[in-house]
């Protein structure tokens, strides 16, 4: 596609392009870019965020699934030596191959239809990043940054908050995008915790227990977990973790989920 040709955005790829320079600058400011930084961008689209990232960072690697953008991006960035494009599906890409051993930053206006899958992938590959700044659908941003006790607090909030300090930095109107999407957006900053809240040996149990605990939100945690584990084991694990059997999942802090996962693991050993 030549630059002057008309590009038809694909809804399936979440192609709502950002065209407000103030928002682009605010995203880069949230990422605290420095010349030593290597930034991974998921989904450069027509490169509006890429351009701003390349000004602040030392190097940018942008991963785009839509190969129709290749000629356009190659032309637009012909003189930018610190930007490279990789054309592949980020969900199938191992991000460690882009790292030269140093921690990277990830900055992206995510494709919203696969944002949960990408967040889970970033959680699994968290060791690679010193900071993650992502634009998300506002409701997803509120969900992952939600404190306990709210309706929006769920397993994804607990998973991410167990490894990152999660902050909703600012909201963005749908009118900052073209085409205008049906939802508003928000930018979230994820800063890795020094170490995860759960013990290194109980990550798998932590995820399983958390997911099952939120499977029936109206039930007590004892009953939700009772659908998946032996009742006796659930009662013992709750009691050893010092968690009242009558509580609901949304009232538990991330630390309490970690304690509960630790108790399940000990009982099962
Ligand atoms: N960064 C651009 C901007 O802010 O204007 C575009 C953001 S747009 C919301 C999401 C981008 O992700 C699109 O360019 C889309 O083609 C790309 N994309 C969608 N699914 C992808 C995938 N699985 N892997 C890599 N890129 C993907």
Boltz pocket constraint, residues with backbone or C-beta under 6 A from the ligand:
constraints:
  - pocket:
      binder: B
      contacts: [[A, 12], [A, 13], [A, 14], [A, 15], [A, 16], [A, 17], [A, 18], [A, 19], [A, 42], [A, 43], [A, 44], [A, 45], [A, 46], [A, 47], [A, 48], [A, 49], [A, 50], [A, 63], [A, 64], [A, 65], [A, 66], [A, 88], [A, 89], [A, 90], [A, 91], [A, 109], [A, 110], [A, 111], [A, 112], [A, 114]]
      max_distance: 6.0
